[in-house]
């Protein structure tokens, strides 16, 4: 073993004793350790330690119950307004907001200067897949590297997915994913749970997950035939159960049958490369499934959340449904907002394969701008990443057959900067809408608000100091994710997170981390989020009243101030 002895100014954090374990994957150093594969040298171990060195200002002991922060001089930006104010944090919670705060005692107080910068709620990534066993491999970012990278990008909470195989227990899947996450997460997290088959057992387990495990969202796949896909009848049952439990129903909306047929056709024609992935699942199959899911959900008055909206056609379907009054939310992702599907025709197979995900990026280069316009104007609601990284060796599983290329791209670290660049810097949205689509709306939809998604007295101190004038260039050489490729390579982003505070602690500042595995916590989410279910419940009440003969209905006749009370049990056409 080896010790780390660092200078200790008053109040600095003691890093303690490190054994021969990798600081990236937390496994003992050996040939299969991720850091040995990536670097194979003692140098990386020293780099990992340098990331953990204390900041230039003294830090109090690593005791969250005693840590106090004062963020001075910044513009506090929430989804509904912006104001210049100081923010005082104690015990992981915002305690005061206002001008010229001077909390006492001054001893032990960490002061962060946010002058000329924005102070925003930490980002919430609604869609990640850390260490996901999928398509014959496992995604590169585990819950340690993935959440650490998230913090570097200004995201302080992720919502991952527990996904059981057909016929397997939802509760066991939840417990498995939680056992993977709890010892590794650097930021807070929650879990959606997938419904991949239907039975009375599944229904009972959904109820148990809501009542006992803090789950309030379930995802159904309309694609990945014979693996995760459910049929329309199963969708109807799952949506009905979600509505009854007060959960949010989610769908991966693609027509799995058409994709399976299209893939066979492409391969028969000799199209085996990454371009075949997009060609067998054109945007029409996404739009059709999106419309079908909305129709089925509306039949049972169930709120619907469409994950990774990738095409103009699907986005239009959602936009139209919202304007018709349907309770549906659309989630574009960083990849679809920041790049496009022309990459599938790149002559470099590795480059093309690195962009393979489902649904695919669209080859129409105007798609990202179109999706951003809808996001800016509330036709689409939140942003995730579908972060599910595979390196070039893993992608090579499909070297001769695109259907075997593991689906997934990066995004958890770059989401906030990409959306600022393509949304705010481009003039499509303002700073308040940015906060809404990166944090607040997600918190409201999944019943985390106002503890998450807002900077206010009583809210969790998940805070980012954002420099709108700073720039950074995205690159796989400098990112903190475990993957060897970045789909945003070379993109210059205006808008950079310079400090990230999680649970009231400065965990990232100026490129340096001050966080250890397991510091993040699982966050339970109660059912019936008001932001989603107020309208649903009101509609149910109106419907019940209309069908109840004992409830009188008052009618004001046109052109008269007189009111008539009609009992529908005895009313006839003449009375009306």
HELIX and SHEET records of a PDB file:
HELIX    1   1 UNK A   34  UNK A   38  1                                   5    
HELIX    2   2 UNK A   42  UNK A   51  1                                  10    
HELIX    3   3 UNK A  143  UNK A  152  1                                  10    
HELIX    4   4 UNK A  170  UNK A  182  1                                  13    
HELIX    5   5 UNK A  200  UNK A  212  1                                  13    
HELIX    6   6 UNK A  232  UNK A  245  1                                  14    
HELIX    7   7 UNK A  256  UNK A  268  1                                  13    
HELIX    8   8 UNK A  275  UNK A  279  1                                   5    
HELIX    9   9 UNK A  283  UNK A  299  1                                  17    
HELIX   10  10 UNK A  312  UNK A  323  1                                  12    
HELIX   11  11 UNK A  334  UNK A  338  1                                   5    
HELIX   12  12 UNK A  341  UNK A  345  5                                   5    
HELIX   13  13 UNK A  349  UNK A  354  1                                   6    
HELIX   14  14 UNK A  367  UNK A  376  1                                  10    
HELIX   15  15 UNK A  392  UNK A  395  1                                   4    
HELIX   16  16 UNK A  396  UNK A  398  5                                   3    
HELIX   17  17 UNK A  402  UNK A  404  5                                   3    
HELIX   18  18 UNK A  415  UNK A  419  1                                   5    
HELIX   19  19 UNK A  420  UNK A  425  3                                   6    
HELIX   20  20 UNK A  431  UNK A  435  1                                   5    
HELIX   21  21 UNK A  436  UNK A  440  3                                   5    
HELIX   22  22 UNK A  441  UNK A  445  1                                   5    
HELIX   23  23 UNK A  530  UNK A  546  1                                  17    
SHEET    1   A 2 UNK A   2  UNK A   3  0                                        
SHEET    2   A 2 UNK A  17  UNK A  18 -1                                        
SHEET    1   B 4 UNK A  93  UNK A  98  0                                        
SHEET    2   B 4 UNK A  86  UNK A  90 -1                                        
SHEET    3   B 4 UNK A  68  UNK A  72 -1                                        
SHEET    4   B 4 UNK A 109  UNK A 113  1                                        
SHEET    1   C 7 UNK A  82  UNK A  84  0                                        
SHEET    2   C 7 UNK A  75  UNK A  77 -1                                        
SHEET    3   C 7 UNK A 118  UNK A 121  1                                        
SHEET    4   C 7 UNK A 463  UNK A 473 -1                                        
SHEET    5   C 7 UNK A 492  UNK A 502 -1                                        
SHEET    6   C 7 UNK A 505  UNK A 509 -1                                        
SHEET    7   C 7 UNK A 512  UNK A 513 -1                                        
SHEET    1   D 8 UNK A 123  UNK A 128  0                                        
SHEET    2   D 8 UNK A 155  UNK A 162  1                                        
SHEET    3   D 8 UNK A 188  UNK A 195  1                                        
SHEET    4   D 8 UNK A 217  UNK A 221  1                                        
SHEET    5   D 8 UNK A 248  UNK A 252  1                                        
SHEET    6   D 8 UNK A 304  UNK A 306  1                                        
SHEET    7   D 8 UNK A 328  UNK A 333  1                                        
SHEET    8   D 8 UNK A 382  UNK A 384  1                                        
SHEET    1   E 2 UNK A 133  UNK A 134  0                                        
SHEET    2   E 2 UNK A 137  UNK A 138 -1                                        
SHEET    1   F 2 UNK A 553  UNK A 556  0                                        
SHEET    2   F 2 UNK A 563  UNK A 566 -1                                        
END                                                                             
